[in-house]
Amino acid sequence: MVVVVVVVVVVVVVVMVVVVVVVVVMVVMVVVVEVVEVVVVVVVEVVEVVVVVMVMVVVVVVVVVVVVEVVVVEVVVMVVMVVVEVVVVEVVVMVVMVVVVVEVVEVVVVVVMVVVEVVVVVVAVVVVVVAVVVVVVEVVVEVVAVVVVCV
């Protein structure tokens, strides 16, 4: 009977160590998720600033092109301006595509963060349930030990 009590106590201690390790892993996961979330937000903001600057440059180029077309009406200059306008339109399309990709990445990151936080909550609930079971087993072992000693 003493061997059974010792085995149960060892099992309880091992389960408690596992619970502590799981809690530490959960805390590390939460910290990593928060750091990744901050990095993604910073990257998204930087990309948005770059996109705004690119749009401003495109607007300046269009204004310069229009002014040059009004001032100089030569055929060669008009051809060059048409080419520049086509390039500007392509740049605007690329900028819009970059903005769309950035927004999609931002949504995906938010969804991943929500999923990770749900997993962390589920793991926390499991840890609490395991801790309750460990406490109940410990109480039962102590009661059995008292009964054995009394008998």
C-alpha positions as CSV (number, residue, x, y, z in Angstrom):
1,M,0.0,0.0,0.0
2,V,2.9,2.4,0.7
3,V,4.2,1.7,-2.8
4,V,0.9,2.7,-4.3
5,V,0.9,5.9,-2.3
6,V,4.5,6.7,-3.4
7,V,3.6,5.9,-7.0
8,V,0.5,8.2,-6.9
9,V,2.6,11.0,-5.3
10,V,5.3,10.7,-8.0
11,V,2.6,10.7,-10.7
12,V,1.0,13.8,-9.1
13,V,4.4,15.6,-9.0
14,V,5.1,14.7,-12.6
15,V,1.7,16.0,-13.7
16,M,2.3,19.2,-11.8
17,V,5.6,19.7,-13.5
18,V,3.9,19.1,-16.9
19,V,1.3,21.7,-16.0
20,V,4.0,24.2,-15.1
21,V,5.8,23.5,-18.4
22,V,2.6,23.9,-20.4
23,V,1.8,27.2,-18.7
24,V,5.4,28.5,-19.4
25,V,5.0,27.4,-23.1
26,M,1.6,29.2,-23.2
27,V,3.1,32.4,-21.9
28,V,6.0,32.3,-24.4
29,M,3.5,31.7,-27.2
30,V,1.5,34.7,-26.2
31,V,4.6,36.9,-26.0
32,V,5.7,35.7,-29.5
33,V,2.2,36.3,-30.9
34,E,2.2,39.8,-29.5
35,V,5.7,40.6,-30.9
36,V,4.8,39.2,-34.3
37,E,1.6,41.3,-34.3
38,V,3.6,44.5,-33.5
39,V,6.1,43.8,-36.2
40,V,3.3,43.1,-38.8
41,V,1.6,46.4,-37.8
42,V,4.8,48.3,-38.2
43,V,5.6,46.7,-41.6
44,V,2.0,47.5,-42.8
45,E,2.3,51.1,-41.7
46,V,5.7,51.5,-43.4
47,V,4.3,50.0,-46.6
48,E,1.3,52.3,-46.5
49,V,3.6,55.3,-46.1
50,V,5.7,54.1,-49.1
51,V,2.5,53.8,-51.1
52,V,1.4,57.3,-50.2
53,V,4.8,58.7,-51.2
54,M,4.6,56.8,-54.5
55,V,1.2,58.2,-55.2
56,M,2.5,61.7,-54.5
57,V,5.4,61.2,-56.9
58,V,3.0,59.9,-59.6
59,V,0.8,63.0,-59.1
60,V,3.8,65.3,-59.4
61,V,4.9,63.5,-62.6
62,V,1.4,63.9,-64.1
63,V,1.4,67.6,-63.3
64,V,4.8,68.0,-64.8
65,V,3.7,66.1,-67.9
66,V,0.6,68.2,-68.3
67,V,2.6,71.5,-67.9
68,V,5.3,70.3,-70.4
69,E,2.5,69.4,-72.9
70,V,1.0,72.8,-72.6
71,V,4.3,74.7,-73.0
72,V,6.0,72.5,-75.7
73,V,3.8,71.3,-78.5
74,E,6.4,69.4,-80.6
75,V,5.6,65.9,-81.8
76,V,8.6,64.3,-80.2
77,V,7.8,65.8,-76.8
78,M,4.2,64.6,-77.2
79,V,5.3,61.1,-77.9
80,V,7.6,61.1,-74.9
81,M,4.7,62.4,-72.7
82,V,2.4,59.7,-73.9
83,V,5.0,57.1,-73.0
84,V,5.5,58.7,-69.6
85,E,1.7,58.8,-69.0
86,V,1.5,55.0,-69.8
87,V,4.3,54.4,-67.3
88,V,2.6,56.5,-64.8
89,V,-0.7,54.6,-65.3
90,E,1.3,51.3,-64.8
91,V,2.9,52.7,-61.6
92,V,-0.5,53.6,-60.3
93,V,-1.9,50.2,-61.1
94,M,1.1,48.6,-59.3
95,V,0.6,50.9,-56.3
96,V,-3.0,49.9,-56.1
97,M,-2.0,46.2,-56.3
98,V,0.5,46.7,-53.5
99,V,-2.1,48.3,-51.3
100,V,-4.5,45.5,-51.9
101,V,-1.9,42.9,-51.1
102,V,-0.9,44.8,-47.9
103,E,-4.5,44.9,-46.8
104,V,-5.0,41.2,-47.5
105,V,-1.9,40.3,-45.6
106,E,-3.1,42.5,-42.7
107,V,-6.5,40.6,-42.6
108,V,-4.7,37.2,-42.8
109,V,-2.4,38.2,-39.9
110,V,-5.4,39.3,-37.8
111,V,-7.2,36.0,-38.5
112,V,-4.0,34.1,-37.5
113,M,-3.7,36.1,-34.3
114,V,-7.3,35.4,-33.4
115,V,-6.8,31.6,-34.0
116,V,-3.6,31.6,-31.9
117,E,-5.4,33.4,-29.1
118,V,-8.3,30.9,-29.2
119,V,-5.8,28.0,-29.1
120,V,-4.1,29.7,-26.1
121,V,-7.5,29.9,-24.3
122,V,-8.3,26.3,-25.1
123,V,-4.9,25.2,-23.7
124,A,-5.4,27.3,-20.6
125,V,-8.8,25.6,-20.0
126,V,-7.2,22.2,-20.5
127,V,-4.4,23.2,-18.0
128,V,-7.0,24.2,-15.4
129,V,-8.9,21.0,-15.9
130,V,-5.7,19.0,-15.5
131,A,-4.8,21.0,-12.4
132,V,-8.2,20.3,-10.8
133,V,-7.8,16.6,-11.6
134,V,-4.3,16.6,-10.0
135,V,-5.7,18.2,-6.9
136,V,-8.6,15.7,-6.7
137,V,-6.2,12.8,-7.1
138,E,-3.9,14.3,-4.4
139,V,-6.8,14.6,-2.0
140,V,-7.9,11.0,-2.7
141,V,-4.4,9.8,-2.2
142,E,-4.1,11.6,1.1
143,V,-7.5,10.2,2.3
144,V,-6.5,6.7,1.3
145,A,-3.1,7.2,3.1
146,V,-5.0,8.3,6.2
147,V,-7.4,5.4,6.0
148,V,-4.5,2.9,5.5
149,V,-2.6,4.4,8.5
150,C,-5.7,4.3,10.6
151,V,-6.5,0.7,9.7
